[in-house]
Amino acid sequence: MKPLKEKISITIDGDLLEKIRHAAEKDDRSLSQYINLVLKDHINKLSEK
């Protein structure tokens, strides 16, 4: 069973958002999917330390 998703609202610098959007398009993912992927990877790396 997939984990439940929650909606949140965040503020991101415009230049950073454009870079994230570009990376998401390049990876053929939605913005939300890409941000989830990046955050999960970051959390996993922190857990390994």
N, C-alpha and C positions, 0 to 999 in steps of 0.2 A: 504494500500500500504506500502511495506517495505521501510524503510529509505535507502537512497543511501549509499553505502559503498565507502570509499576512501582508496587507498593504501598509506602507509607511510613506511619509513625505519627508524628503531631505532637500537640502540646498547644496548645489555643487557649482563651483566656479565655471563660467561659460567656456573658457578655453579647455578645461579638463573634460567637460561634458562632450565637447566636439571630438576630442581625442578618443574618448570611450565609445562614442557613436561610430566613429570610423573603425575602431578595432572590432566592434560588434559586427558591423557590416562585412568586414574582411573575413571574419570567422563564421559568417552566415548564421548569426544568432540575433535574437531580439535584444534590445538594450537591457531589459530586465534579466533575461537569461545570462547575458554576458556579465552583468554586475554580480549576479549570484555566483557564477563560476569563479570570478576573480576573488570575491570575498571568501568563498569556501577554500580556495587555494591558499589565500593569505592566512586564514585561521589554521589550516592544516600545517603550514610552515611554522607558525608560532608554537603549535603544540609539539612539534618535533624538537624544539630548542630546550 
